[in-house]
Amino acid sequence: MNFPKELKYVKSHEWVKDEGDGTVTIGITDFAQDALGDLVFVNLPEVGDEVTAGESFADVESVKAVSDVFSPVTGIIKEINEELLDSPEMINSDPYGAWFIRVEQITDHEEFLDAEEYEAFAESEAE
């Protein structure tokens, strides 16, 4: 499993990258994509939609099941990764490159974990 140190994580298995300009990029972790299996469909929100920390903003469908993707922050969607709509398998091959959304105007966020804390949490979930 891969846990890049420059990212922050939440216990619902999403990662957050601070872009340094008031926006963050959000995706699902290597642990999450591995647990889900081969992804075949992604349902993303629209640019301009509001997201709320701890609430679902998208869902992914694998050969196993449909799973919600939760927002680690509260804010406004600035951009969506339209490539995922046609190629959801990108999430399996590169979970940290295959981001879902970029969010701006952030007013709140969940408790973030660093890479070491998230890795320990993921290992406890896997047991």
Disulfide bonds with the S-S distance in Angstrom:
none
